Amino acid sequence: MSSSDWTKKGATLSDKSARKEFGLTQNQIIDAIKSGKLQYRQNHIHGNPYLRLLRNEVESLAKELFGNDYFEDQKLQNKLSQINSEINRLKRKIKVLEKNKEELIERNVN
């Protein structure tokens, strides 16, 4: 992989995200690194270390370990979770806007 793959937006993910999105365990990730299936870079955030992995390699590993059906199911579950989060964020924003609207109407009436 070229170094540009490490700098593209969305091309990398942390080991924690890989576990959450693809259902991998930390041991599976470490074994894949040792066997050369995954490249990694070690990073730190606020003094806490984590592994940065290439998304396309993690996807390939998940397909290899669990099969294409499981991989697609995990992908759909992740997308559904993102959509639900966005819907909840927008609902909270609507609630705040409705409250602001009511306050403005109340001021205008008085």
C-alpha positions, 0 to 999 in steps of 0.5 A, a space after each residue: 500500500 502506498 503512503 497516500 492510503 494512510 492519509 485519505 479520508 475514511 481509508 483508515 480506522 482504529 482497532 476499536 472501530 474495526 472490532 465494533 464495525 466488523 465484529 473482529 476480536 483484538 486477537 484476530 486483529 493481532 494475528 492478522 498483523 503477525 501473519 502480514 494480512 493487516 498493515 498498521 501504524 501505532 498512534 496515540 491520542 491523549 496518551 492512549 495508544 491505539 492501532 490504525 489500520 487500513 479499512 480495505 484490509 480490515 474488510 478483506 479480513 472480515 470477509 475471509 473470516 466470516 464470509 461475505 454474507 456476515 460482512 454485508 450484514 455487519 455493513 448494513 447494521 453499521 449503516 442503520 446505526 449511523 442513520 438512527 444516530 442522525 435521526 436522533 440528532 435531528 430530533 433533538 435539534 427540532 426540539 430546540 428549534 420548536 422551543 425557540 419558535 414558541 419563545 419568539 411567538 410568546 414575545 411577539 404576542 406580548 
